[in-house]
Amino acid sequence: MARQRRADGPGDASPVRLIAIAVVLICLVLVSLRLLPGSPFEATAAAKWGVPAGPAERATEAPSDRSSRPSPTPTPSPTPEPLPFEAKDLDLDIDGWYSWSVLDRRSGEIIGSDNMDETSTTASLIKAWIVADYLRRADDAGQTPSDAKLADATKIIRDSDNTRAEQFYNTVGRSASIKRLISRCELTDSKVAPDGGWSRTALSPRDTARMGACIADGRAAGPKWTKWLVDEMRLVRGGGDFGIRKAFPAAERKTIAIKNGWIDRTREQEMHINCLAIGDTWTMGVMVRYPIGKGYEYGMKNCQKITEALLRPAT
């Protein structure tokens, strides 16, 4: 009997055909995932189409050559204002000996005459240190000077009171105080007086400028009393108000702190006139010495004359 052939129906697919259909479906799913936002396959596909690479791909990129990039131009520091003085050789019509020095408080640089390291006796100029030493030591000991003592200090600075200066000098140990001045203010030319007194302390114009810087920066009177002392020195009055600051315009004078010294030395038959000034950015020392017969006014005016000769022209 002949065998009957059965026709294939829809449920009779062969295994090979099923496998082919499955492969096609998997490919379609993968293609869809590459185009689906947020898909893990998206970054790879996007990179191939020019979309910026993600962090993972950027990490594999070759480093750029930084040497080809322009370096930033540094901002230049502002040029500081010049001091009001010019370094120059002076040839003034002054009898006797004279010397000067200026210290730049910002840099510590010192300019001055060739003989700025030569000394002369200070007279009352040294009183600024004596008061500073007294105030600093009182504060170091945890003490506050009484109102009466501060009034005495004012008299010493503003009016150059000798009696009160001697009392303060005794309190601070006399010549021991001058030794502290030389050490604390880093003086190189100065010496204690042979008799141990304050008036004959030997200071140079260079060390006078250094002492002024020591007062201004707080080493002399300490942080508590420096402003008080400098303010008192701005209020010097009467016979002691002469010299360096008189060379400046009237409006500037009240900003300049001073302490001067003047005395007739009968032993040497000389007048010793000394000037200390403290400005905002500078300190200055001027000293003159000349025959005693010329009187005080001669030296006081010459201290001012020397300063005027060193001032820069007004712009």
C-alpha positions as CSV (number, residue, x, y, z in Angstrom):
1,M,0.0,0.0,0.0
2,A,1.4,3.4,-0.9
3,R,2.5,5.6,2.2
4,Q,0.5,8.9,2.6
5,R,2.7,12.1,2.9
6,R,1.5,14.5,5.7
7,A,1.5,18.3,5.1
8,D,3.5,20.5,7.6
9,G,1.3,22.6,9.8
10,P,2.1,25.8,11.8
11,G,3.1,23.8,14.9
12,D,5.5,21.6,13.0
13,A,8.6,24.0,12.8
14,S,11.9,22.3,12.7
15,P,14.7,23.0,15.3
16,V,16.9,24.8,12.8
17,R,14.2,27.2,11.9
18,L,13.5,27.9,15.6
19,I,17.1,28.7,16.2
20,A,17.2,31.1,13.3
21,I,14.1,33.0,14.5
22,A,15.7,33.3,18.0
23,V,18.9,34.8,16.6
24,V,17.0,37.4,14.6
25,L,15.0,38.4,17.7
26,I,18.1,38.8,19.9
27,C,19.8,41.0,17.3
28,L,16.7,43.2,17.2
29,V,16.7,43.6,21.0
30,L,20.4,44.5,21.0
31,V,19.9,47.2,18.3
32,S,17.0,48.6,20.3
33,L,19.2,48.8,23.5
34,R,21.9,50.7,21.7
35,L,19.4,53.4,20.8
36,L,17.5,53.5,24.1
37,P,18.4,56.5,26.4
38,G,20.0,55.4,29.6
39,S,21.0,52.0,28.2
40,P,24.4,50.7,29.3
41,F,25.1,50.2,25.6
42,E,24.4,53.9,24.8
43,A,27.8,55.4,25.6
44,T,29.7,53.1,23.2
45,A,27.2,53.7,20.4
46,A,27.2,57.5,21.0
47,A,31.0,57.7,20.9
48,K,31.0,56.2,17.5
49,W,28.6,58.8,16.2
50,G,30.6,61.8,17.5
51,V,28.8,62.4,20.8
52,P,31.2,63.4,23.6
53,A,32.6,60.4,25.4
54,G,31.6,59.7,29.0
55,P,34.0,59.6,32.0
56,A,35.1,56.1,31.3
57,E,36.2,56.8,27.8
58,R,37.8,60.1,28.7
59,A,40.1,58.3,31.1
60,T,41.6,56.3,28.3
61,E,42.3,59.4,26.1
62,A,46.0,60.4,25.7
63,P,47.0,63.3,28.0
64,S,47.2,66.7,26.3
65,D,50.5,68.6,25.9
66,R,50.3,71.3,28.6
67,S,53.6,72.8,27.4
68,S,51.8,74.2,24.4
69,R,49.4,76.2,26.6
70,P,50.2,79.8,27.4
71,S,51.3,80.4,31.0
72,P,49.3,83.0,33.0
73,T,51.0,86.4,33.4
74,P,51.7,87.1,37.1
75,T,50.2,90.3,38.5
76,P,53.1,92.7,39.3
77,S,53.5,93.9,42.9
78,P,52.8,97.6,43.2
79,T,55.9,99.8,43.4
80,P,56.1,101.3,46.9
81,E,56.0,105.0,47.3
82,P,59.6,106.5,47.5
83,L,60.7,108.0,50.8
84,P,60.5,111.8,50.9
85,F,64.3,111.9,51.1
86,E,67.1,111.5,48.5
87,A,70.5,110.0,49.2
88,K,73.0,112.7,48.3
89,D,76.3,114.3,49.4
90,L,75.6,117.5,51.2
91,D,78.0,120.5,51.2
92,L,76.3,123.0,53.4
93,D,77.6,126.1,54.9
94,I,77.6,124.8,58.5
95,D,80.3,125.3,61.1
96,G,81.4,122.3,63.0
97,W,80.4,118.6,62.5
98,Y,77.1,117.3,61.2
99,S,75.8,113.9,60.2
100,W,72.5,112.3,59.2
101,S,70.8,109.0,58.5
102,V,67.4,107.8,57.2
103,L,65.9,104.3,57.7
104,D,63.2,102.9,55.5
105,R,60.8,101.2,57.9
106,R,59.4,98.9,55.2
107,S,62.7,97.4,54.1
108,G,65.2,98.2,56.8
109,E,67.4,99.9,54.3
110,I,69.5,102.8,55.7
111,I,71.0,105.7,53.9
112,G,73.1,108.5,55.3
113,S,76.2,110.6,55.3
114,D,79.6,109.0,55.1
115,N,80.0,109.7,58.8
116,M,76.6,108.4,59.9
117,D,78.3,105.9,62.3
118,E,80.1,108.6,64.3
119,T,78.6,109.4,67.7
120,S,77.7,112.4,69.7
121,T,76.1,112.8,73.2
122,T,72.4,112.5,73.0
123,A,71.2,115.0,75.7
124,S,67.4,114.8,75.9
125,L,66.9,112.8,72.8
126,I,67.5,109.6,74.8
127,K,64.5,110.3,77.0
128,A,62.2,108.7,74.4
129,W,64.0,105.4,75.1
130,I,63.9,105.9,78.9
131,V,60.1,106.3,78.9
132,A,59.7,103.4,76.4
133,D,61.9,101.1,78.6
134,Y,59.9,102.1,81.7
135,L,56.5,101.3,80.1
136,R,57.6,98.0,78.5
137,R,59.1,96.7,81.8
138,A,56.0,97.7,83.7
139,D,53.8,95.8,81.3
140,D,56.1,92.8,81.4
141,A,55.8,92.8,85.1
142,G,52.0,92.8,84.9
143,Q,51.8,96.4,86.2
144,T,49.9,99.4,84.9
145,P,51.6,102.8,85.6
146,S,49.4,105.1,87.7
147,D,47.9,108.2,86.2
148,A,50.5,110.3,88.0
149,K,53.3,108.3,86.4
150,L,51.8,108.6,83.0
151,A,51.5,112.4,83.6
152,D,55.2,112.4,84.5
153,A,56.0,110.5,81.3
154,T,54.1,113.1,79.3
155,K,56.1,115.8,80.9
156,I,59.3,114.0,79.9
157,I,58.3,113.6,76.3
158,R,56.4,116.7,75.5
159,D,58.3,119.2,77.7
160,S,61.7,117.4,78.2
161,D,61.5,117.5,82.0
162,N,64.9,116.7,83.4
163,T,64.0,116.0,87.0
164,R,61.3,113.4,86.0
165,A,63.6,111.9,83.4
166,E,66.3,111.3,86.1
167,Q,63.6,109.6,88.3
168,F,62.6,107.3,85.5
169,Y,66.2,106.6,84.7
170,N,66.9,105.4,88.2
171,T,63.8,103.2,88.1
172,V,64.9,101.4,84.9
173,G,68.4,100.7,86.3
174,R,70.4,103.7,84.8
175,S,73.2,102.3,82.5
176,A,71.5,98.9,82.4
177,S,68.7,100.6,80.5
178,I,71.1,101.9,77.8
179,K,72.6,98.4,77.5
180,R,69.1,97.1,76.8
181,L,68.6,99.8,74.2
182,I,71.8,98.7,72.4
183,S,70.8,95.0,72.5
184,R,67.0,95.3,71.9
185,C,67.2,97.9,69.1
186,E,70.3,96.2,67.5
187,L,72.5,99.3,67.7
188,T,76.1,99.0,66.4
189,D,77.8,102.3,67.1
190,S,76.5,103.5,70.5
191,K,77.9,103.3,74.0
192,V,76.9,103.8,77.6
193,A,78.2,107.1,79.0
194,P,81.4,106.9,81.0
195,D,79.6,108.4,84.0
196,G,76.6,106.2,83.5
197,G,74.3,109.2,83.1
198,W,71.6,109.5,80.4
199,S,72.7,112.8,78.9
200,R,76.1,111.7,77.8
201,T,74.9,108.4,76.2
202,A,76.8,108.2,72.8
203,L,74.5,107.6,69.8
204,S,75.2,107.9,66.1
205,P,72.7,109.3,63.6
206,R,72.5,105.7,62.2
207,D,71.7,104.3,65.6
208,T,69.3,107.2,66.3
209,A,67.3,106.2,63.2
210,R,67.4,102.6,64.4
211,M,66.1,103.6,67.8
212,G,63.3,105.4,66.1
213,A,62.4,102.2,64.2
214,C,62.5,100.3,67.5
215,I,60.1,102.7,69.0
216,A,57.8,102.6,66.0
217,D,57.6,98.9,65.6
218,G,56.9,98.2,69.3
219,R,60.1,96.6,70.4
220,A,60.9,99.6,72.7
221,A,57.7,100.2,74.6
222,G,55.9,96.9,73.9
223,P,52.5,96.3,72.2
224,K,50.5,97.9,74.9
225,W,52.2,101.3,75.1
226,T,53.7,101.9,71.7
227,K,50.8,103.9,70.3
228,W,50.6,106.0,73.4
229,L,54.3,106.8,73.3
230,V,54.3,107.7,69.6
231,D,51.3,109.9,70.1
232,E,53.0,111.8,72.9
233,M,56.0,112.3,70.7
234,R,53.8,113.9,68.1
235,L,52.8,116.4,70.8
236,V,56.3,117.7,71.6
237,R,55.9,121.4,72.3
238,G,57.7,124.5,73.3
239,G,61.5,124.7,73.1
240,G,61.8,121.0,72.1
241,D,59.7,121.5,68.9
242,F,62.4,122.1,66.2
243,G,64.4,120.3,63.6
244,I,63.4,117.6,61.2
245,R,59.6,118.0,61.1
246,K,59.9,121.8,60.7
247,A,61.2,121.0,57.2
248,F,57.9,119.5,56.2
249,P,54.7,121.3,55.2
250,A,52.6,122.4,58.2
251,A,49.8,119.8,57.4
252,E,52.3,116.9,57.7
253,R,54.1,118.0,60.8
254,K,51.5,116.8,63.2
255,T,51.8,113.3,61.9
256,I,55.6,113.1,62.6
257,A,56.7,112.0,66.0
258,I,59.9,113.6,67.4
259,K,62.3,113.8,70.3
260,N,65.2,116.3,70.3
261,G,68.2,116.9,72.5
262,W,70.1,120.2,73.0
263,I,72.9,121.0,75.5
264,D,76.0,123.2,75.9
265,R,79.0,121.1,76.7
266,T,81.3,123.4,78.6
267,R,84.0,120.8,79.0
268,E,84.3,120.5,75.3
269,Q,83.2,124.1,74.6
270,E,80.6,122.7,72.1
271,M,76.9,122.8,71.5
272,H,75.4,119.3,70.9
273,I,72.1,119.4,69.0
274,N,70.3,116.1,68.1
275,C,67.1,115.3,66.3
276,L,65.0,112.2,66.0
277,A,61.9,111.9,63.9
278,I,59.5,109.0,63.1
279,G,57.3,109.2,59.9
280,D,54.8,106.7,58.5
281,T,57.4,104.8,56.5
282,W,60.7,106.2,57.8
283,T,62.8,107.3,60.7
284,M,65.6,109.9,60.7
285,G,68.4,111.0,62.9
286,V,70.4,114.3,62.5
287,M,73.2,115.4,64.8
288,V,75.2,118.6,64.8
289,R,78.1,119.8,66.9
290,Y,79.7,123.2,66.8
291,P,81.5,126.0,68.9
292,I,79.5,126.8,72.0
293,G,79.5,130.5,71.3
294,K,77.0,130.1,68.4
295,G,74.2,129.3,70.8
296,Y,71.2,126.9,70.6
297,E,69.3,128.4,67.7
298,Y,72.2,127.8,65.3
299,G,72.1,124.1,65.7
300,M,68.3,123.9,65.8
301,K,68.0,125.7,62.5
302,N,70.8,123.6,60.9
303,C,69.0,120.4,61.9
304,Q,66.1,121.7,59.8
305,K,68.4,122.9,57.1
306,I,70.0,119.5,56.6
307,T,66.6,117.9,56.4
308,E,65.4,120.4,53.8
309,A,68.4,119.7,51.7
310,L,67.6,116.0,51.6
311,L,63.8,116.3,50.8
312,R,62.7,115.3,47.3
313,P,61.2,118.2,45.3
314,A,57.5,118.5,45.6
315,T,55.6,117.0,42.6
